[in-house]
Amino acid sequence: MAAIDDALAALDLEVVGDDRYRARNMDSPGQVVFGGQILAQVIMAASRSAGGKDVRSLHTVFARGGRLDADLEIAVEALNDGRAIGSSTVTVSQGERTVSRSLVLTSIEEADLVRHADPMPDVDGPEASPASAHGEGWWEIRTVGGVDIMDPTLVGPARLDVWTRAAGAPDDGVIGQALLAYATDGFLIATAMRPHEGIGQAMAHRAVSTSVLTHTLTFHEPVRASEWHLLAHESTYTGRGRAYGRAEVFTEDGRMVASYVQESLLRANPNWDPANDVAVKY
């Protein structure tokens, strides 16, 4: 993983026109641009074009994978800019290829009429949870119970609790949202795999075809990405080549700050060549 300065550089969008931006890619262990990076950059672009309102939610459809060797082009189109609430579409593309499109809701800060929130699950804290091999550099990850999502022989409930923080992130509200959004993309497919022996994250893009199709993220409270947050995942349905899951995000002191749901592709890869341990075609 890149250092925090490299991550922040990818969030520093280049203005190329009215509500038009160019974004660089972060390093990715996969073969395409990480979806969490796109979510983060969508938040940065929508915030710049929101007239001082905060991003409250986004619903993103990933149309196709983005190439790592080409910058992303981001276009924001306003749907409505009211006094309290605004909305826009944010399209991410590379040349003529649309990578994703998001519907983004923005809002001014409003006072409580009433308030309630789910309690944080009773799980080990970050200091008692083992560091994950997936986290390094600026993105720290600790998995409650030391669950190894890569191991297809391990079976457990369709739940996964993960502590995450962006080490060294500035105390900036929009960047906090963007870096948390980055982290939300990484674990719901693995959560869906947990109850099924012989299926694990290590098989993704090899024997198993996986891809995030839609991701909906709602922010309830301000986010400081440099502080620990618990991502409490649950996969409520998996079947017919798809996985569906949801998660809630809590601060270390138990406040819920965000929620998200995700629909993903999860099916056998017909192009898998087990003899050579490669996908014939990705």
Helices and strands as residue ranges (DSSP letters): H 4-11, E 14-17, E 20-23, H 35-48, E 54-62, E 72-81, E 85-94, E 97-107, G 126-128, E 139-143, G 144-146, E 159-166, H 173-184, H 188-193, G 201-203, E 208-219, E 229-239, E 242-251, E 256-268, E 272-273, E 278-279
